Structures are given as C-alpha cells and as structure tokens.
Amino acid sequence: MDLQLNGKVALVTGSSRGLGYATALQLASEGARVVINGRDKDSLEAAAQQIRTQTHAEVLALPGDVTDPELPGRLVRQITGTWQGLDILITNAGGPRPGAFEKFTDEDWAQAVDLSFLSHVRLIRAAIPALRKSSAASVLTITSYSVKQPIPNLVLSNSIRAATVGLTKTLAMELGQDGIRFNSILPGWTRTERVQKLMKARAETNGTTIEEEIQKQSAESPLGRMATPEEFANAAVFLVSPAAAYITGVMLTVEGGMYKGTL
C-alpha cells in the first residue's frame, strides 16, 4: 500500500529513542521529511544521523524540552522556515514517574500535568495555523492503554493521560471542518527504555529480576510478549498518513490484547 507520505513534513516530539524514534524512522522510510525532538542535543543528533543513514531521508533535529511553554512555537517557526509547511504532528513525551497516590504532592501532580497533558495542548495550539494550510493535516497524540485499564502504581499516568484522550476526541470534532484529523494511540507494554525502568522498579519492590517482571507482564497478552517499538510505529504511521484520510477521532489501543474491555 502506498501511504502517500513522500515529501510530507512530520514533527515527532520525544523522538530520540523509544516509540518516538521508531515512528520517526518509519515515517522517513516512507519518504516523509522528518523533524525529531528531544532534550539531549547529542542523543538527538545521533538519532537523526541514524535515520539519515538508514533511509537517506531529510531529517531535522531540533532539541528542546516539551514542558517548556516556549518550545512549541519555536519548533513550528523553525520547521516552516526550513520546509515552508507542516503536515503531520505526533505529540509524544515521557510518562510521569511511578508511585502510589499518597506519595505525591501537589507539585508532583503539576509537573505530571505539564509533561503528559499541557505538552500536547501547547504543541497542537502552535501547529494549528500551519496544519490548516496542509492538504493532508493529521495529529496523533500518544497516550497509554491505561486510560481504559488503569495500571497499578501509575496513578499519575492513569489520571492525566485520560485528559489527552478527551482533548484529542474534542479536537477531532472541532477542527475536522478545517481538514485536520486527530487520533490517539494507546500503547500497551512495549520494549522501550521507559518500560525497562518501570520493570526495574517492580523488580526492586518485589525482590525479583527485570526479566522475571517482563515475563509476568508479557503473560497478560494472549500473544505472550510485549510489543516492539517497530510494531507501534507501523500503526502510528498508517494513522497519520493520507491513506487513513477518513479516520479521525479514533483512540486505538496497540497492546497485544492486554486490555480486557470490549469498548
């Protein structure tokens, strides 16, 4: 299938590694011009070079912290100044730290809101004027299947990511008339650096090993394993592509059957 991504300009935040990197790599493989973003300049440039080497695509590396309120506007100005447009926005950020409810202060909650909700709000708000000019505008927010099935010891993520799903669905209704599609992917357990850290925290709590915790979590999937970042990226790239032009307002779980609900 031709995803019709050749020459499209895509911004993927939080993309020096993990789900964001895998998605940026797949977009580049499909011919898109890709902008990647992350906090560490050296890691980001290394990721950009890896994508260039593997795909021969045009890749722009723009460092910055998505919790910085000034970053979204700066990113959009740099992108439109370089490539005169923006077609695809994928908003991705690291998740809040694990812990039980009584452990967290108001400051912890505020920081989590900034990272896992307001980062999406600000990026989308900054990108809308450029996206309105695109003939294939698409926004994808990356959240978690925890918005449908809460994950133990992740109260910050379980609570705050649900707001991003509400935002995404609302904007699909509000801005569809402008030709901008909005969808969200709710990934499950995927073999990323963040999941490795979460498994390490579980292992320390339970007196087990990281691999034992990974095996226990994997057993919750009928497939008996976690996803790879590449499997997530395949779904993400299809959703933002013109090949999915009539799909909007969808909250897609990519979790290997770990979510046990019917809706």
Secondary structure as GFF3:
##gff-version 3
##sequence-region A 1 263
A	DSSP	beta_strand	9	12	.	.	.	ID=ss1
A	DSSP	alpha_helix	18	29	.	.	.	ID=ss2
A	DSSP	beta_strand	33	36	.	.	.	ID=ss3
A	DSSP	alpha_helix	41	55	.	.	.	ID=ss4
A	DSSP	beta_strand	59	61	.	.	.	ID=ss5
A	DSSP	alpha_helix	71	83	.	.	.	ID=ss6
A	DSSP	beta_strand	88	91	.	.	.	ID=ss7
A	DSSP	three_ten_helix	101	103	.	.	.	ID=ss8
A	DSSP	alpha_helix	106	113	.	.	.	ID=ss9
A	DSSP	pi_helix	114	118	.	.	.	ID=ss10
A	DSSP	alpha_helix	119	132	.	.	.	ID=ss11
A	DSSP	beta_strand	138	142	.	.	.	ID=ss12
A	DSSP	three_ten_helix	145	147	.	.	.	ID=ss13
A	DSSP	alpha_helix	155	175	.	.	.	ID=ss14
A	DSSP	three_ten_helix	176	178	.	.	.	ID=ss15
A	DSSP	beta_strand	181	187	.	.	.	ID=ss16
A	DSSP	alpha_helix	193	206	.	.	.	ID=ss17
A	DSSP	alpha_helix	210	218	.	.	.	ID=ss18
A	DSSP	alpha_helix	229	240	.	.	.	ID=ss19
A	DSSP	three_ten_helix	242	244	.	.	.	ID=ss20
A	DSSP	beta_strand	251	254	.	.	.	ID=ss21
###
